[in-house]
Amino acid sequence: MNLDPPTFSRFRHDGLELAFFDEGDPAGAPVLLIHGFASTANVNWVYPGWLKTLGDAGYRVIGIDNRGHGASDKPHDPALYHPPAMAGDAAALLDHLGIPDAHVMGYSMGARITAFLAIGHPHRVRSVVFGGLGIGMVDGVGDWDPIAEALLAPALEDVSHDRGRMFRSFADQTKSDRRALAACIMTSRDLLSPEDIGRIDVPALVAVGTKDDIAGSAEALAALMPDARAIDIPGRDHMLAVGDRVFKKAVLEFYAEIDGR
């Protein structure tokens, strides 16, 4: 498999039309990939090589463009971006494809959505991988209000906040709908309690870059779950950890252990 964008299909859920790809071995164990804020299924999973890595390993690889992102509908109402709603989109995609349960991997905001999926629809989740988000899922990840302001600013030159500039530049690079992203960032950061996290009893892997200043401790989050482990992604920050070979190797070993390969 190569790194070219796959063909996307569409389905409807919750009044929205949502885009996804379904690649790899149709008979393989399914892996559902949920991307991060301001990203897309292609940017998060195809271009960094995850689709190729998982496809070459024999998995059925499914990636969704979250509402507000990529080729999916982009409402501007913040009320539509709470994580349980986006987790509902992921569950509805599994319904649409006739898949009873899947390994689910999310990065950053996608990790939060994955957690809400595992808690709200536990029978649909075979395992979870939380990339780019550790104990920040419980404790918070700092002040993101400047990011909404940066997304709505007239131009990048008008943004002085460092993290705001980073995400505004990323949104411009991916030609995103900045109003939809601003709505999303306002409400997609709902926190989970330690008790909520403790209810995730499927095998879990938490992977965070050692230079990530957003995610919080992977070890602290893993300690809250009954069957979880944490790994460090050496020398990587929040943006660069997603495609790292250490991360990919750990995920393949994690899945092989679960699937008995």
Disulfide bonds with the S-S distance in Angstrom:
none
